[in-house]
């Protein structure tokens, strides 16, 4: 409710009666509130009245307003309205999360006890507290109602309804001061949005454009808003937190690994501006573990966007009450739905609620960060530009696992299998799958991005010009923001021992290695990580046989690695048909090694005997590789990329640029200075997948209609053939996900357009470009073997 100034209250309190609005859901609560009034207000001698309003904790389906409230609001003496509520205080109970969960299930919400518990709690004042919301004069509330357009909206949003909602909101703020911000949740979201003149006016315009009556269009919009909006419940928030802990600890350690200081800084930002958490998406647990980390640090639950496919019983109703709002996968041709979703995002930004969604859109099937999706980010940018908030803070979040349960289904999909549809049976399968031990979970928060600093101050006029996602300028702005978020996620993604061992084993092909041999294979990798100060989950400690053995044992337990023999004679190799699984873990960190791998190949190209302008050739080859892999990895802008590449080579040989001028021998020396060699194990698996697609395109009829699904199936068959012929080195390159990315690149280069002149020749040139890069990656592998054999230092 609007705040009546203290000075005004002091001047008028003697002559103005006070009307207490009692938000009570039981006779016991009414008795407590009346007793409080007798003890705290009656002695003042000021006239007062008590009027019950519909309770907010147990909202009746058809709330009935006391007729005295209408009379009060119409009274000539302009009374001061003060809402009151009883806040029940949960008592500290011994035991851990399991016992807390059991108490919640058996006894219900401690903040909303039943009659028996209320009767027991009412005997001791330590079990409850009476809170008063900010008072307001009836005239002030009437004026606010008029400004909100209430006078034009009819009986459904009459003055008395408006006053009761304002009373409930004032009581929520007062209760929050008692309970803390963990339970900062919106109330009356649908009622508030629908009652806004801007919302109703927008729907009226859309209805007019479509030649529809306004009322059916408005009813449709209200249905969409009900379908979308989260409906928070403090009880379910607590219940869900304990369920999450029970769920993830079945397969992972008790503690989530993160920096509490990062969450403290995020908490401070959220007090001033809306904060948007943008996590990576590797597992079905991602949202749950982030929600639990926020909960145990006193944060309110984020408003998290979820696909409508997850809205099935019992998951949908449960997560909706703990902060998830559901959106449809496609709604491009539904202008009313788009407008409702935009209005909902506007409301959340305006009210400074924290948001969350996956910038990738869906779970990564390859382990790498997927290209970002722009839809919701465009809505947030649009809301900011239209002045819904002075700033919006984007927080990139990397969530990493030692191992994950989902990887088996990912590899099946990469081999051409169908994605399992979400359902109750699917959910039961997910829970059952958490019986194995998968290690630990790590959450890392990237450097926040301020929209005010990035885009400048809000500009409603410019926002009107750029509204929607159709303008090139708007799209470019959102695209740059999204890619910056992705880069910052990659930058803080921690390197796990599992991912590093997978990288080392895949680099040795099908050869089985002993623990000492794996330790040697890891040595240069670990030194490189320390030299570059790359983020790690823990001190890797892979210098010792014991730490290597622990990591191998965990991979063997889940079938990723196979152990041959036992004891000191044991050797280890990637398990049969497990190359895609191992590649998944490697790919979570592969971005840290891509620049080094490109440098190796570009230097080899510059060092070839027939090359004259070696410096120009080096940069030409590096930029060619950057373009070839632009849909696979996130690269910096061209100039920044050149700087990163130069710094990477200087890490190994700071005189590399002069070596370019001295000739092939000097360039070969620069290449041999690289520790470790990366191109063969980092880039070649992707290049082999691209080669399968390129060769398949050469054999496609250029004039026939292009069927992508049939083509991808042919690529899977060709990839298996190439693997049997040893034309590609590993089964990880036979991947539908990689084939799709290669096909996207081909489309970007105009290689899928029917009837294009010289199409076959350009497809052949594409395949030859890939083969040339593969040949140089093969040469790097020979150098790596030479180093292992002791032929080069």
C-alpha angles and dihedrals in degrees: 000000000000113000117246107214117252090235091054092048092050092050097046104029093091093056102031125076121229122230114203114208106208115211098193129148097192143030089252092057090047090052092050091050093048090049090051090052091049091051101040108025110025093065089062091067092224115142113253144175132199121219123176117224127197108285116248098207095057103025112193117228091242107027113203120210121220108249089224089071092065090049091048093052091050095047118121095226093068098224126212111249117213121180120212132193139174113237112202112214116218112228120232110258126198121243138056134280094295093056091044089052091050092051091050092050096045102036102028128218111352088204091057106035123183123249096275094050090044090053091051094044094047089066092069123047089209088073096061144021132204113228127193121209122222110287125235136185117249089238092055092051091048091053092049090050090053093048089052089055094250094139089064098047101073131225096324091073101026125160095265091052090048092051094050091051091049089049091052092049091050090051091049089056091048092048090048089061087059099042102032132239094294087091098045098137131155122253130201091009096157094042092049096048096044093049093056114107090219091057095047091044092051092051090047090054092049091048091050091049090052094043092242131138113260100234097057089047091050091048089051090051091051090052090052091049091051089049092051109036125092116233106208123209120186089211093053090045089059093040093050092049091057092044090051091052091049091048103048095040089062088075106015140045123284095251128063110219113232141120111265089201089066090055092047089055091047089050091053091050091049090058089066107027141017110271124210117203112205109188130183115250119228104133144021086249095063098095093039097054092044089050091051093049090052092046095052089051095052098257120143114244115272121245095247125196112227131179116257087238088075093057096099129122126304098002097051099053091042099050093040088061090049096052112285119130118195126226131183121252093233130022102141093129096043108086095178092054091047090051093049092050091048091050091051092051089047090054094050092048092047092050092046096240117159117248134201137188139145111268088205093056095223141022117294110247094191101045094246122107109268123231108277125256117229108199105094092033088056089053091051093047089049092050091049093049090051089057101254088139137009089235141354121211120213115202117194112213128195116200114192134181133196086227134345135218094222097064094090093060090045093057090048090054091048088055089055101272122143122258110251112247116242113251141132090277090051090051092051088051091052091052092047090050091061092073093095122078113250102174123243140331124234128196121193127183120214127215108289121247118221115209089204091057094040101042103021125240122331113281114189092186093054089043090057089053092047097037116142127017098278102090119090093225093053092047093049092049093050092043092054091048092049093049091048089053090051092049091051091049090053091046093060099035103122123233110236126202087242094057092046094050089048090052091051096046095046089051089062095053117215095339116122115228135199121232093260090050091050089048090055090047089053097046099085092040093054092046091049092051091051092046091054093039091231118180117266134183092235136342093302093225091188089139090088127070090229094060092046089049092052092053092047092049090054091050092047091051091059095041098249093116126035122216119214118200122349141260120007091346094058119122127189135213138165105281122252110283090002099107093102090050092051089044089055091060092043091050092058087073102023093105090071090064103038097090091051091049092051090050091054094052094043091051091051089051091050091048096057112120098239094053116107108175094048098171092051090044091053094053093041091054093045092052091045090056091046089055093044092054100034093113092048102050139025110250128187121244112290098263092044089047090054090052092049091048093050091048091049093054092043087057086069102029121007092194095057096118093059088048089062088064095045096063144245098321093054091046091050088053090054091051092049089053091067114110112215112019109225115169097086095051099031107039107017096071089056093044091051090054090048090051091056090055093044093051091047090052091053088058095047119105103251092211098047123094111267115239107192098195093049090045092052090051089053089050091053090053092046091048092054089049092051090049092053089048090048089236085130122037106221143027089236088079091061093081130137089208092057092044090054091052092048089050090051089054091049090052090049088055093050094249095132098055114114120232095014113152116255090005094146091050092051091048090052090050089051091053092047091051089056093046091052091054090047092052090056091046087053088053089054089053090054089053089050091052090047090054092049089050090050094244093123128027 
